[in-house]
Amino acid sequence: MKYFVIISFLFFTTSCANKSFGPNLNDNSNNGKAIIFNDSFNKAIYQTELKIYGYNITGITLIKKTNHSFRFVTISELGIKYFDFEIFLDKGINPIIHYAIEQMNNKLLIKKIINDIAPLFQLQKGKSRIKKTGDTEIIAFGNTYYNYTSEYGVSEIAKTNLMGKINCLIKISYGENKIPESIIIDHDKVNIKLSLIPNG
């Protein structure tokens, strides 16, 4: 995708060089910035497009927040359930696979999808590094980078492999009450696009 190439280049040239970041911070001061769904969020429904290894799937996704987790449930327009995942705010708790349709119930594929959507919901904790460019802060927790501004929150999340190459990019735009209006996840042959259905 065109935006993937452009944004990847931006991250490589402006953010992923360790020497351009400040020192590790241990005071959790940046943890509250790496949040996509704010405290006021309860639930939302998204029009959904999935492209998985050449297969195109459409439907809707319900994202619902509970006390300690998020449920991510994707179904077809006819009501056939594709996935039902539960991802906990605490990264130390393994996600629960409540359901995966038989045709896609492949451990590696399911793990890849869960790992791709998890940064939207999990709370970061521990050491972080930061680089400021104008009004933008790029906050790094290990190999996960958050592009943050105080006005819009997190607009991009990039995950890198051991070689420092971006292997997953998430692009986010917001609507009213700073609820994500559009979420695009690009990871090799797994692509997910979520578009908020107003009053859904």
MARMI-907929 format. One record per residue (C-alpha): x, y, z; residue in one letter; residue number from 0. Coordinates in Angstrom, 3 decimals, m for minus. Layout:
residues N
<r x="X" y="Y" z="Z" aa="A" i="NUM"/>
...
This chain:
residues 200
<r x="0.000" y="0.000" z="0.000" aa="M" i="0"/>
<r x="1.183" y="3.487" z="m0.805" aa="K" i="1"/>
<r x="0.740" y="4.889" z="2.697" aa="Y" i="2"/>
<r x="2.667" y="1.913" z="4.127" aa="F" i="3"/>
<r x="5.737" y="2.757" z="2.048" aa="V" i="4"/>
<r x="5.568" y="6.447" z="2.938" aa="I" i="5"/>
<r x="4.994" y="5.948" z="6.652" aa="I" i="6"/>
<r x="7.584" y="3.174" z="6.860" aa="S" i="7"/>
<r x="10.164" y="5.525" z="5.370" aa="F" i="8"/>
<r x="9.133" y="8.213" z="7.848" aa="L" i="9"/>
<r x="9.619" y="5.872" z="10.783" aa="F" i="10"/>
<r x="12.964" y="4.622" z="9.497" aa="F" i="11"/>
<r x="14.371" y="8.092" z="8.922" aa="T" i="12"/>
<r x="12.967" y="9.948" z="11.921" aa="T" i="13"/>
<r x="12.236" y="7.523" z="14.700" aa="S" i="14"/>
<r x="13.833" y="4.117" z="14.673" aa="C" i="15"/>
<r x="17.420" y="5.148" z="15.185" aa="A" i="16"/>
<r x="18.085" y="4.529" z="18.877" aa="N" i="17"/>
<r x="20.547" y="7.391" z="19.102" aa="K" i="18"/>
<r x="17.777" y="9.895" z="18.291" aa="S" i="19"/>
<r x="15.761" y="8.950" z="21.383" aa="F" i="20"/>
<r x="16.197" y="10.160" z="24.915" aa="G" i="21"/>
<r x="17.248" y="7.801" z="27.722" aa="P" i="22"/>
<r x="15.021" y="5.060" z="29.099" aa="N" i="23"/>
<r x="12.370" y="6.394" z="31.477" aa="L" i="24"/>
<r x="11.290" y="4.215" z="34.375" aa="N" i="25"/>
<r x="8.556" y="6.422" z="35.859" aa="D" i="26"/>
<r x="5.687" y="5.254" z="33.587" aa="N" i="27"/>
<r x="5.155" y="8.887" z="32.563" aa="S" i="28"/>
<r x="4.463" y="7.944" z="28.936" aa="N" i="29"/>
<r x="2.250" y="4.928" z="29.570" aa="N" i="30"/>
<r x="m0.975" y="6.928" z="29.621" aa="G" i="31"/>
<r x="m0.241" y="8.370" z="26.181" aa="K" i="32"/>
<r x="m0.117" y="4.970" z="24.468" aa="A" i="33"/>
<r x="m3.887" y="4.482" z="24.726" aa="I" i="34"/>
<r x="m6.210" y="4.209" z="21.724" aa="I" i="35"/>
<r x="m9.623" y="3.701" z="23.331" aa="F" i="36"/>
<r x="m10.072" y="6.216" z="26.156" aa="N" i="37"/>
<r x="m11.761" y="5.696" z="29.531" aa="D" i="38"/>
<r x="m15.139" y="6.889" z="28.240" aa="S" i="39"/>
<r x="m15.243" y="4.212" z="25.531" aa="F" i="40"/>
<r x="m17.816" y="1.445" z="26.000" aa="N" i="41"/>
<r x="m18.469" y="m0.221" z="22.653" aa="K" i="42"/>
<r x="m18.523" y="0.492" z="18.917" aa="A" i="43"/>
<r x="m19.339" y="m1.300" z="15.679" aa="I" i="44"/>
<r x="m17.041" y="m1.119" z="12.658" aa="Y" i="45"/>
<r x="m17.539" y="m1.988" z="9.016" aa="Q" i="46"/>
<r x="m14.766" y="m4.482" z="8.403" aa="T" i="47"/>
<r x="m12.604" y="m5.547" z="5.476" aa="E" i="48"/>
<r x="m10.104" y="m8.365" z="5.922" aa="L" i="49"/>
<r x="m7.522" y="m9.413" z="3.360" aa="K" i="50"/>
<r x="m5.853" y="m12.598" z="4.526" aa="I" i="51"/>
<r x="m3.386" y="m14.353" z="2.221" aa="Y" i="52"/>
<r x="m5.351" y="m13.459" z="m0.896" aa="G" i="53"/>
<r x="m8.823" y="m13.990" z="0.555" aa="Y" i="54"/>
<r x="m11.159" y="m11.016" z="0.949" aa="N" i="55"/>
<r x="m13.648" y="m11.052" z="3.821" aa="I" i="56"/>
<r x="m16.189" y="m8.369" z="4.689" aa="T" i="57"/>
<r x="m18.494" y="m7.946" z="7.648" aa="G" i="58"/>
<r x="m18.760" y="m6.006" z="10.885" aa="I" i="59"/>
<r x="m16.703" y="m5.999" z="14.072" aa="T" i="60"/>
<r x="m17.965" y="m5.272" z="17.568" aa="L" i="61"/>
<r x="m15.383" y="m3.891" z="19.971" aa="I" i="62"/>
<r x="m16.596" y="m3.857" z="23.564" aa="K" i="63"/>
<r x="m14.718" y="m2.840" z="26.681" aa="K" i="64"/>
<r x="m15.129" y="m4.741" z="29.946" aa="T" i="65"/>
<r x="m13.513" y="m4.020" z="33.308" aa="N" i="66"/>
<r x="m10.261" y="m5.747" z="32.423" aa="H" i="67"/>
<r x="m10.355" y="m6.541" z="28.719" aa="S" i="68"/>
<r x="m11.671" y="m5.823" z="25.230" aa="F" i="69"/>
<r x="m13.803" y="m8.210" z="23.181" aa="R" i="70"/>
<r x="m13.140" y="m8.176" z="19.433" aa="F" i="71"/>
<r x="m15.906" y="m10.029" z="17.575" aa="V" i="72"/>
<r x="m16.070" y="m10.148" z="13.766" aa="T" i="73"/>
<r x="m19.085" y="m11.529" z="11.885" aa="I" i="74"/>
<r x="m20.263" y="m11.572" z="8.270" aa="S" i="75"/>
<r x="m23.162" y="m9.484" z="6.978" aa="E" i="76"/>
<r x="m25.262" y="m12.671" z="7.243" aa="L" i="77"/>
<r x="m24.367" y="m13.193" z="10.885" aa="G" i="78"/>
<r x="m21.712" y="m15.894" z="10.482" aa="I" i="79"/>
<r x="m19.113" y="m15.463" z="13.213" aa="K" i="80"/>
<r x="m15.488" y="m15.336" z="12.068" aa="Y" i="81"/>
<r x="m13.594" y="m14.477" z="15.243" aa="F" i="82"/>
<r x="m14.235" y="m13.775" z="18.910" aa="D" i="83"/>
<r x="m11.110" y="m12.697" z="20.770" aa="F" i="84"/>
<r x="m10.660" y="m11.285" z="24.260" aa="E" i="85"/>
<r x="m7.568" y="m9.153" z="24.802" aa="I" i="86"/>
<r x="m6.705" y="m8.051" z="28.304" aa="F" i="87"/>
<r x="m5.473" y="m4.610" z="29.306" aa="L" i="88"/>
<r x="m2.672" y="m6.330" z="31.198" aa="D" i="89"/>
<r x="m0.116" y="m7.555" z="28.655" aa="K" i="90"/>
<r x="0.880" y="m10.293" z="31.073" aa="G" i="91"/>
<r x="m2.451" y="m12.095" z="30.602" aa="I" i="92"/>
<r x="m2.695" y="m14.201" z="27.466" aa="N" i="93"/>
<r x="m5.565" y="m13.348" z="25.093" aa="P" i="94"/>
<r x="m8.489" y="m15.764" z="24.980" aa="I" i="95"/>
<r x="m9.724" y="m17.210" z="21.693" aa="I" i="96"/>
<r x="m13.430" y="m17.670" z="22.336" aa="H" i="97"/>
<r x="m14.063" y="m18.686" z="18.737" aa="Y" i="98"/>
<r x="m12.405" y="m18.894" z="15.328" aa="A" i="99"/>
<r x="m14.191" y="m20.152" z="12.226" aa="I" i="100"/>
<r x="m12.878" y="m23.563" z="11.209" aa="E" i="101"/>
<r x="m11.582" y="m22.405" z="7.814" aa="Q" i="102"/>
<r x="m9.245" y="m19.926" z="9.542" aa="M" i="103"/>
<r x="m8.555" y="m21.763" z="12.765" aa="N" i="104"/>
<r x="m4.833" y="m21.963" z="12.120" aa="N" i="105"/>
<r x="m2.655" y="m21.308" z="15.169" aa="K" i="106"/>
<r x="m0.076" y="m19.201" z="13.347" aa="L" i="107"/>
<r x="m2.709" y="m17.121" z="11.539" aa="L" i="108"/>
<r x="m4.771" y="m16.526" z="14.686" aa="I" i="109"/>
<r x="m1.638" y="m15.596" z="16.630" aa="K" i="110"/>
<r x="m0.659" y="m13.120" z="13.918" aa="K" i="111"/>
<r x="m4.083" y="m11.453" z="13.902" aa="I" i="112"/>
<r x="m4.186" y="m11.209" z="17.699" aa="I" i="113"/>
<r x="m0.649" y="m9.798" z="17.851" aa="N" i="114"/>
<r x="m1.599" y="m7.219" z="15.215" aa="D" i="115"/>
<r x="m4.697" y="m5.935" z="17.022" aa="I" i="116"/>
<r x="m3.346" y="m6.252" z="20.583" aa="A" i="117"/>
<r x="m1.537" y="m2.852" z="20.643" aa="P" i="118"/>
<r x="m4.933" y="m1.190" z="20.199" aa="L" i="119"/>
<r x="m6.084" y="m2.500" z="23.560" aa="F" i="120"/>
<r x="m3.184" y="m3.433" z="25.822" aa="Q" i="121"/>
<r x="m1.719" y="m0.985" z="28.319" aa="L" i="122"/>
<r x="1.999" y="m0.396" z="28.014" aa="Q" i="123"/>
<r x="4.092" y="m0.418" z="31.146" aa="K" i="124"/>
<r x="7.741" y="m0.350" z="32.040" aa="G" i="125"/>
<r x="10.599" y="1.478" z="30.384" aa="K" i="126"/>
<r x="9.986" y="3.846" z="27.483" aa="S" i="127"/>
<r x="12.019" y="6.139" z="25.268" aa="R" i="128"/>
<r x="10.817" y="9.275" z="23.553" aa="I" i="129"/>
<r x="11.733" y="11.516" z="20.648" aa="K" i="130"/>
<r x="10.037" y="14.880" z="20.099" aa="K" i="131"/>
<r x="9.633" y="16.535" z="16.704" aa="T" i="132"/>
<r x="7.557" y="19.699" z="16.938" aa="G" i="133"/>
<r x="4.189" y="18.754" z="18.425" aa="D" i="134"/>
<r x="4.748" y="15.060" z="17.751" aa="T" i="135"/>
<r x="6.199" y="12.593" z="20.212" aa="E" i="136"/>
<r x="7.381" y="9.167" z="19.110" aa="I" i="137"/>
<r x="7.234" y="6.915" z="22.151" aa="I" i="138"/>
<r x="9.050" y="3.588" z="22.081" aa="A" i="139"/>
<r x="8.259" y="0.624" z="24.304" aa="F" i="140"/>
<r x="10.733" y="m2.031" z="23.238" aa="G" i="141"/>
<r x="10.054" y="m2.676" z="19.542" aa="N" i="142"/>
<r x="6.670" y="m0.909" z="19.503" aa="T" i="143"/>
<r x="6.533" y="2.766" z="18.473" aa="Y" i="144"/>
<r x="3.615" y="5.157" z="19.062" aa="Y" i="145"/>
<r x="3.244" y="8.381" z="17.075" aa="N" i="146"/>
<r x="1.499" y="10.718" z="19.557" aa="Y" i="147"/>
<r x="0.252" y="14.315" z="19.715" aa="T" i="148"/>
<r x="m1.656" y="15.903" z="22.598" aa="S" i="149"/>
<r x="m4.403" y="17.053" z="20.209" aa="E" i="150"/>
<r x="m5.102" y="13.797" z="18.377" aa="Y" i="151"/>
<r x="m3.584" y="11.100" z="20.571" aa="G" i="152"/>
<r x="m1.939" y="8.106" z="18.884" aa="V" i="153"/>
<r x="m2.180" y="8.276" z="15.091" aa="S" i="154"/>
<r x="0.231" y="5.455" z="14.203" aa="E" i="155"/>
<r x="1.707" y="2.369" z="15.809" aa="I" i="156"/>
<r x="4.670" y="0.557" z="14.285" aa="A" i="157"/>
<r x="6.112" y="m2.781" z="15.392" aa="K" i="158"/>
<r x="9.593" y="m3.808" z="14.293" aa="T" i="159"/>
<r x="11.390" y="m7.130" z="14.087" aa="N" i="160"/>
<r x="14.800" y="m7.955" z="15.558" aa="L" i="161"/>
<r x="16.503" y="m6.314" z="12.571" aa="M" i="162"/>
<r x="14.652" y="m3.030" z="13.164" aa="G" i="163"/>
<r x="12.454" y="m3.451" z="10.095" aa="K" i="164"/>
<r x="8.784" y="m2.533" z="10.397" aa="I" i="165"/>
<r x="6.639" y="m5.640" z="10.050" aa="N" i="166"/>
<r x="3.307" y="m4.239" z="11.230" aa="C" i="167"/>
<r x="1.881" y="m0.749" z="10.866" aa="L" i="168"/>
<r x="m1.364" y="0.553" z="12.337" aa="I" i="169"/>
<r x="m2.869" y="3.856" z="11.185" aa="K" i="170"/>
<r x="m5.644" y="5.467" z="13.253" aa="I" i="171"/>
<r x="m7.936" y="8.455" z="12.768" aa="S" i="172"/>
<r x="m10.446" y="9.753" z="15.294" aa="Y" i="173"/>
<r x="m13.986" y="11.092" z="15.301" aa="G" i="174"/>
<r x="m16.151" y="12.580" z="18.016" aa="E" i="175"/>
<r x="m15.052" y="12.082" z="21.616" aa="N" i="176"/>
<r x="m11.700" y="10.873" z="20.260" aa="K" i="177"/>
<r x="m13.118" y="7.435" z="19.492" aa="I" i="178"/>
<r x="m11.234" y="5.731" z="16.632" aa="P" i="179"/>
<r x="m13.134" y="6.348" z="13.400" aa="E" i="180"/>
<r x="m10.806" y="4.427" z="11.113" aa="S" i="181"/>
<r x="m8.210" y="1.763" z="11.885" aa="I" i="182"/>
<r x="m5.991" y="0.275" z="9.186" aa="I" i="183"/>
<r x="m3.599" y="m2.553" z="10.007" aa="I" i="184"/>
<r x="m1.011" y="m3.592" z="7.427" aa="D" i="185"/>
<r x="1.105" y="m6.671" z="8.138" aa="H" i="186"/>
<r x="2.431" y="m8.435" z="5.066" aa="D" i="187"/>
<r x="m0.441" y="m10.586" z="3.748" aa="K" i="188"/>
<r x="m2.812" y="m9.800" z="6.605" aa="V" i="189"/>
<r x="m4.606" y="m6.473" z="6.243" aa="N" i="190"/>
<r x="m7.483" y="m5.243" z="8.382" aa="I" i="191"/>
<r x="m9.581" y="m2.123" z="7.810" aa="K" i="192"/>
<r x="m12.150" y="m0.976" z="10.374" aa="L" i="193"/>
<r x="m14.510" y="1.946" z="9.648" aa="S" i="194"/>
<r x="m16.760" y="3.184" z="12.436" aa="L" i="195"/>
<r x="m20.514" y="2.828" z="11.868" aa="I" i="196"/>
<r x="m22.031" y="5.973" z="13.455" aa="P" i="197"/>
<r x="m24.495" y="5.164" z="16.235" aa="N" i="198"/>
<r x="m23.835" y="1.489" z="15.586" aa="G" i="199"/>
